[in-house]
Amino acid sequence: MKKVLLFLLFTGILFCSHAVCAADFSARYDIETEGITYEGKFDVGERIKMFILPDGMNPSQLTEAEENIYIFSQEAGSDGTFEHSIQFSDRLPMARYYIFAVSGETEKKCIVFPAEKAKMDVFISALNIQPQDEWADYMKANMPMDNTAISTYGDAFAEVLYSRMPAGGYTAEKFMTNYILYEGIFKWRSSDISFADFLSEYSGYTDIPFETAYNMQSTAVKKSVESVLSTYDLKAEAFDKLYEEALYVAQCIHATNSTQLMELTLDYFTKNDIVIPQYNALESDYQKAQAFYNIFSLKGNFLTAENIQQALKTAAENLSSRLPSGTPSVSDGGSGGSFGGGFSGSVGGGNVAVIGQTPSTSMQETAESIFSDIGGHWAEEEIEEMTAAGYLNGYSDGSFQPDNSVSRAEFVKIIVEMFGEKATYTGYFTDVASSAWYADYIGGALEKKWITGVSDSLFMPENQISREDAVTVIYRMMCAEYAFVGESGSESDFADFDEVSAYAQDAVLVLSKAGILLGSDGRFFPKNSITRAEAAVICLRVLEQVK
């Protein structure tokens, strides 16, 4: 061991002039110069010792005397960075080594594979003309550098290397970069090392600062990056592109709202020159924001950027092609329509009632008639009772469309008419005009603090309201107006309660224990949009409870 370290100590140190990369620590062997370059970042002023040790050893195994033999020691610069190169000794075996950067209790390491340039050039020239099905055997027999990866992973490993070969064939430098990088990937996928260790130890063999990009993410995003990336075909694209896509998808999966989803997606699209004509054709920023709102609850199903692109394309097409489906009949001159089906399995589908048109029949006339499409419906009695009381209305074609969804504006109107009163809207949201039919209903609900927007500036009144959002509005109203307490508790009977957003969990817990929420087949389906029939039933149960 001492002999190895002493050889390295006296091989000479060359100072690098290039910029430090963003990773915490990285190192790589340069086949052109047959030297090792390393660079990284510690806390400002820290004293850093550098070691090069054979695979299987680490600084903690050195004796006290050996610890004092290191290839270099320096203080981190004013920005905490350091960088150097050493000439690798030709008297050392061409094997696997680890470069260690040690400061106090902190230890970082990267792997390097030294090789002789002349021998590698001969090997690469011959490898480039080998048939694909002979690559594995040829590498095992002839590669003038450590061949552990090809010996361990065989044909699958060779297929990936062959698929990533540049059009003009490999150079020695490109081959070594790919060989070492994909060794790390195969070790991770085989559970031989953790994903975090892979990113750290092999960071010198990619242009993306993996460790920085990875470590800055939440634990949930990190887990999703691993899960998503493990499904990707390594032969399809360079790994840095696959990682970039997996990180984007993971961030989308854990986006906290549709605005964040939109920001992430548009940034990714810009960087990768992705264009979705159907989305770009939407007429207003509001419609574009609405498209992302409509795909937000699908985010848990995303695995690829293509999944997100297709969902956004479908949402944009639906927004562009909506046609009227009967005119809503209301007593005050207009009401919102119902936006499509729920978010489960589709994006914004279904029919839409025209918003704000003059009704052709009065509310009383509609209430006294039997709707053409509710006979035998599970909510028939509740629909008729709520309609007779003036809280719900049908369509001029005689239908009620019980399974259509309810918009956010429509639901606020129902709750305000049943339990509160309108108030002059003062322009809190940028997407709610003071002249809109629903403006003063929103004003009344805001004044009572029953509602919030989807962001600080957007309410998205014409979007479907989810079941969890509808329940949250009801719960806030009941607490504020009727001092409703109900039975609380930390456990829910709904099997999908873990899918309920944190802000809605109290509402779901309390109202389910009060018998206002029953769910279906033991599930609540919090992200689904609430239907007209469901709204009728739940509002009637609330009315019976508080009045």
N, C-alpha and C positions, 0 to 999 in steps of 0.2 A: 504493500500500500504506500509506504513512504517513498519507495522508488518511483511509483507512478506519479505521485504528487510532486516530487522533486523534478522529474522530467518536465512536467507542466509548468512548474514555477519558473524554469529557466528557458522556456521556449520563446519568450518575448511578448510584449504587450503593445498593441497598436491602438491609438485613439481614433474613434470614428467621428465623422463630421455630420452624418445624416441625423434627421430629427428622431426623437424618441417616439416609439409607437404608443398607442393608447393603452395597451395591455399592462397589467401590473408588473409582469416579468415575462420576457420571451428570449429564446435563444435558438440559433439554427447553425447548421454547418454549411459553409459556402464551398461548393465543389470547385468553383473557378479559382479561388485563392487557397483552398484547402485549410481554411481557418474557421474559427467559431466567433460569431458575433452575438453579443447579449446586451440587453437593454431593459430598463424597467423603472420602477418608481417606488420609493419608500417615503417615510416621513422626513421632512427637511432636517438635515443635520445628523441623521442616523449614520453610524459606521457600518459598512456593508462588507462582509467577507464573501469571496467567490471561490467555489470548489468545483472541480470536475472529477467525478467519481464513477467507477464502473457500475453497470447495472447491478442492483442488488445491495448496494451500499448507500449509506447516508451519513451526514456529518455527526449524528448522535452516536454512531458506532466507532468514531475515531478516538484514539487515546488522547490524553492531554497534550502529549508531544506532537501528535499528528494534527491536532486542531490548530496549532500554531503555524502549520505549513499550508498556506492557501495561495491560490494563484494571484490574487489581488485583493487589496483592501482600500476602500476610499470612503469619503463622507459624501452622502447624498447632497446634490446641489441645492441652490436656493429655491428651486421648484420641486425638490425631492427626487429628481431624475438622475440616472446614471447610465453610461453606455461605454462599451469597450469591445475590442476584438483581440483574439490571441491567435497565433499561428500554431496549428496542431502539430505536435511532434511526429515525425515519420518513424520514430523509434517505438511508438506505441501501437498496440494491435488495433486493427480496424474493427472495433466492436461497438456495443451500445454503451453510451455514457449519459450521465445526468449532470447538468449544470445547476449548481445550488447557489442561491443568493440568501445569505443568512445575516440577520441583524437581531440580536437579543433572542427573544422567543419566536420571532417570525422567520419562517423558512419557506422559500419558494423554489420550485425546480422546473426544468424543461429538459426534454430528451433530445439528444443529438446522435447522428449516425455518421461518423467519419468514413471517408472512402477515398481511394486514390483516383485522381481525375483521369489519368491515362487508361487505367483498367476499366473505369466506368464508361468512358467514351467507346471503347471497343465493345463492351457488353451492350450498350444502348444501340449501337449501329446494327448489331445482330438481332437484338430483341425486336426492333422496329419492323423487321421483315418476316418475323415468325407468324404463322397462322394463329388465330386467336385460341384455338383448342390446344395449342402446344405451349402457350405462354407459361402456365403454371409449372410444368415440368422443366422448361428452359430456365426459368428464374431459380427454381430450387437447385439446379445443377450448376449454374454459371454465375450467379450474382456475386460481385466482389464487395459485398457489404452484408451486414447482418440480415439473414433471411428468415427470421423467426415468424414474421407475419405470413409469408407465402407458405411456409411449412405448416403453420397452424390452421390457416383459413382456406388454403388450397384454391380450387377452381373459382369459387365465388369471389374471392379477393382478386384473382387475376382478371376476371370478367369486368370488375369495376375499374381496375387500372386500364384495361384495354379500352373501355368505353370513354374514359376521360383523356385518351391520348389526343394531342393536338393534330390538326389536319396534316401538318408536315412531319409528324412523328415526334417522339420524345427527344428532348435534350437530356443530358445527365442531370442538370439542375432541376428541370421540371419533373423528371421521373422520381428523383429523390424526394422532392416536395410532396408529390402525390402519394408515394409509397409510405412515407412516414405519417402523413395526415390520415390516410385511410387505415393504417394500422391502428391508430388511436380510435377511429370511429368503430372499427370492427371489435376492438377490445371493449368499448362501451356497450355496443349492441350485444355482445356476448356476456355482459355483466362482469367482466374481468376488472374493470375500473368504473368509478362513478362518473357521471356526466361532468360534474364540476372538476374532477381530476383530469379528465380528458381535455377540457377547455384550458386548463392551466398548463399541463405538461406538454401539450402539442400546439400551443398558441403561436409558436414561431413559424408555423407552416401554412399560414393563411393570411390574407390581407385584411380580414375582419377582426377587430379587437374583441374577440369572443368573451374574454373574461369580464371586461368592463361592461359590455352589452348584456351579459348574463347576470352579473352580480348586482346591477342596479335595479333589477326587476323584483317584483314581489315573489314570495314563495309559491303562490298559486300560479303565476305566470311561468316561473321556472319549471314547475311540474308539467304544465301544458306544453311548453317548448319541447321537453323531452318526449312527451306522449305523441305530439304531432310529428316531430322529426323522425321518430322511430318507424313511422308508417311510410316515409318517403323512399322512393327508389333511388339509390345512390348513383345509378347509371344515367338518370334522367337529366341531371344538371350538376354544375360544379357545386361543391359542398357549401361554399360561402353563400351562394344564392339560395340553396335549400335552407340554410340556417336563417338567412334574412326573412324568407317567407314564413318559416315556422315561428319566428319571433313575432312577426306581424300578426299571424293568425292567433297566437296565444294572447297577445295584447287585446285583440278584438274579442276573444272569448271572455275576457275578464274586464272589458270596458264597462264603466259604471253607468253610462247613459248613451243615448244615440248620438249626442253631439261629439262625445269622445270617439265613438266608433267612426263617425264621419271624418274627424280630423285624422285619425290613424290611417283610414283607407285612402283619403285623398292624398296624403303625404306619400304613401306607398305607391299609389298609382302614378304620381308625378315622377318619383325616382325611377320607376320601371317602365315609363312610357306606356302605361295602360290607359286605354280610352274605351268608354262604354257610351256609344252614341245615344242609346235610349235615355240614359241619365242626363247627358249633356243637352238633350232636346227638351228637357223639362223647362217650363216657361219662367219659373221664379225660384228664388232661393228658398222660399217656404216649401215648395214642392220637393226640392232636392233634400231639404232637411227631413221632410215627411217620408221620403223613400227610405232613409236610414232608420227613421223611427219604426217603419213597418218591418224592417228586417232585424231589428234589435233583439227581439226575443228568439230569433233563430240562431243566435251566436254560439250557443252551446253545441250546435251540430257542425260547426265549421271545422274542416280539417286542412283545407287548402285555400290559397288565394282565389283559385278558380271557383270554389264554392261560394265565396263572398261576391265575386263578380257576377255569377249567375243569379244569386239572390237579388242583388241590386238591379240587374237588368230586368228581372221579372217584376220587381216592385215598381220600377220606372214605367214599364209597359202598362201595368195595371193603373197607375195614376194617369197615364195619358189616354187610356181607352175607356174610362168609366162613362157609363151612359145612365140616364135617368131610369128609375124603375117605379113609376107611380109618383104622384105628388103628395107630400105629407099634408094631413089635414089637422089644423090647429086653430085655436080660437083667437090667438093674438097676432096672427098675420104671418107666421112662419115658424119652422122648426128644422133642426138639422136632420139629415138622413142617416142611414145605417151603412157604415163602411165595411163591406165584405165579411169574410169569415174570420175565424180566429187565426192566431199565428202558428198553430201547430201544423206543421207539414206543408204549409203554403204561405205565400207572401201576399197579403192584401187582396185576396180574391173576393168574389161575391158581387152582388149588385149594390147600387148606391141610390138612395133617394135624393132628389134635388133639394138643395138647401135654400130656404128663404123665399120660396114661391108662394103665391096666394092660394089658399086652400079652395077646393071646389065644393066642399061640404062643411057644414058647421060641426063643432065638436059634439053637440048634443045629438045631431043626426047620426054621427058615426057611433056614438056610445049606445044608441038604441038598436043598432043593427047587429047582426051576427056576421062576423068576419068570415070570408070565404075559405080561409086557409088554416083555421085553428080547431076545427071539429076533430075531436079525439086527441088533440095535442095534450101533452102532460100538464101544461100550464093553462089550459083553456079557461078554467074558472077564475084564476087569479087575473088573467088578462082582461076578462070581461068586467071583473070587479074594479080593477084599476082604471079601465077605460070609462066605466060608468061614473066613477068619481071625478073624472076629468083630468087625471094625471097622465094618461097615455092616449094616443090617437092612432087611427088607422090611416090607410091610403085611399085615395079617391077611386081606385079600381076595386074597392071592397075588401082588400087584403090587409093583413096585419104584419105579415112577414116575420113571424115569431123567432125564427132562427137567424135573422140578420143581426149584425152586431150594432152596438150603440156607440155613438161618438162621445168624446169627452165633453163637448158642449151640450149634447142632448142629455147626458147623465146629470150634469150640473143643473140643467133646467128642471129636470124631474125632482131632484132633491130640494132645490130652492122653492119650487112651487108647493111641495109637500110640507116642508118643515121651516121655511124661512121666507124671505121676501127679497125682491130685486133691490139693487142699489146702483146709483150712477157709477158707471165704470170710468176710471180716471187714467186709463192708458198704461197700466202696469206692464203688460206684455207687448212685445213688438209685433206679434202675429194676431193680435185681437184688436180689430178696428172698433172705435166707439160707436160706429153706425151698424155694426153687425147685430143680427137679431138676438144673439146670445150674450152680447156685451154686458148688459145689466144683470143677467143671471150670474155671470162670472164675477161682476162687481159685488153682488150680494154675498156670494160664497167667499170671496176674498176678504170682505169686511168681517165675516164671521171666523176667518182663518180655517175654513173647512178644506181648502184646496191650496196646492202649490203648482208650479209649472214643471215641465220636464227639464228646464234649466232656469237660470235666473231671468232670462228674457223671453223664453218661449213657453206657450201653453199648448200649442198644437190642437186647437179646438175641434178640428174635423177628423182627427185620428180616432181610431177605435180605443176605447178605454178597457184596460185589462181588468180581469176579475180582482186581482189584488189591489189595484188602484181604486176601483169602485168600492170595495170593502173598506179601504182606508178612509175615503171621503165619508162614508156612512158612519164609521166609528168616531171620527172627529166631530161630526155633527151631533151624534148621540151624547158624547161626553160634554160638548159645549152647551147644548140646548137642554139636555135632560139629566145632566149630572150622572150619566150612565156609568156604572162601575162594572157590573157583571162579574163572572167568575174567571179569574186569571189562572195562570199556571205556566210551567215551562215546557210541558209536553203536549203535542198535538196528536190527534187521532188520524190526521191525514198522512198517508204514506209519502207524499211528495212535499211535505212541509219544508224540507231543506231547500226547495226551489223558490220559496217565498222570499222576497227581498226583505232586508233587515227592517226597513221602515214600515213594512206592512205586517210584520209578524205578530205584534200585539193585537192588531185589529182582527186578524184571522183567528188567533187563539181565543180571544174573548167572545167574538160573535159566533164562533162555532160551538163553544160551550153554552151559549145562550140559545142555541137552536135556530139561529138566523141563517147560518151556513150549514149545509148538509153535505155538499160535495157529491161525487159520483164514483161508485166502486171504490170507496175509501181514499179517493184522491180529490184535491182541490183544483188543480190545473191553474195555478196563479197567473201564468203568463198569457193564457187564452183571453181573448176579448169576451166581454160579457154580452150575451144575446138579449134581444128585446124581451123574450120570454123570461129569462133569468132575472133581468132587471125588474120586471113586473112582480115576480114572486118574492124576491128579497126585499123590495121596497114595501110590499104589503106586509110581510112579516115584521119589518121594523115599525110600520105604522101601528100594527096590532100590539106591539110591545110597549110603545111609548105613549099611546093615546087611549 
